[in-house]
Amino acid sequence: MRRVIGLTVLVAAVALAVVIGQRMSTDAMAVAVGVVFGVAASIPTSLLVVAATRGRRDEAIICGATNCDRRRLRRRSMW
């Protein structure tokens, strides 16, 4: 039953994409594809920025304004 529903949703999405694709101009299609790929490219970039800054933020919270002992500093991983 789950496969039937998934297949139905997939076929409906493809049919909708074909109908919309036929009605759009070439320039409008290029803009839509550019937006989709731009958003898709921003997701891993955002995750990398969050992962890179998370360690610094944790270090600043643990150490505060004083010098801290690096051996006692526990770094948490995002994953």
C-alpha positions in Angstrom: 0.0 0.0 0.0 2.8 2.4 0.9 4.5 1.7 -2.5 1.3 2.5 -4.4 0.9 5.8 -2.6 4.6 6.7 -3.2 4.3 5.8 -6.8 1.1 7.8 -7.2 2.7 10.9 -5.6 5.8 10.5 -7.9 3.7 10.2 -11.0 1.6 13.2 -10.0 4.7 15.3 -9.3 6.2 14.4 -12.7 3.0 15.1 -14.5 2.7 18.5 -12.8 6.3 19.3 -13.6 5.7 18.5 -17.3 2.6 20.6 -17.5 4.3 23.6 -15.7 7.4 23.1 -17.9 5.4 23.3 -21.1 3.7 26.5 -20.1 6.8 28.3 -18.9 9.1 30.3 -21.2 12.7 29.4 -21.5 13.8 32.4 -19.4 11.4 31.6 -16.6 12.5 28.0 -16.6 16.1 29.1 -16.3 15.3 31.3 -13.4 13.4 28.5 -11.6 16.2 26.0 -12.1 18.7 28.6 -10.9 16.7 29.2 -7.7 16.4 25.4 -7.0 20.2 24.8 -7.5 21.1 27.9 -5.5 19.0 26.8 -2.6 20.4 23.3 -2.9 24.0 24.6 -2.9 23.3 26.8 0.2 22.3 23.9 2.4 25.7 22.2 2.7 27.5 25.5 2.9 25.3 26.5 5.8 26.0 23.3 7.6 29.7 23.8 7.1 29.5 27.3 8.5 27.5 26.1 11.5 30.0 23.2 12.1 33.0 25.5 11.9 31.6 28.2 14.2 30.1 25.8 16.8 33.5 24.8 18.2 34.5 28.4 18.6 31.2 29.3 20.3 31.5 26.3 22.8 35.1 27.3 23.5 34.1 30.9 24.2 31.3 29.8 26.5 33.5 27.3 28.5 36.6 29.6 28.7 34.9 32.9 29.2 37.2 35.9 29.3 40.1 34.1 31.0 42.7 31.8 29.6 41.5 28.2 29.8 43.4 25.0 30.0 43.1 23.3 26.6 43.3 19.8 28.2 40.1 20.4 30.1 38.2 21.8 27.2 35.7 19.3 25.8 34.9 19.9 22.2 31.5 18.7 21.2 30.9 17.4 17.7 27.8 18.3 15.7 27.5 14.7 14.4 
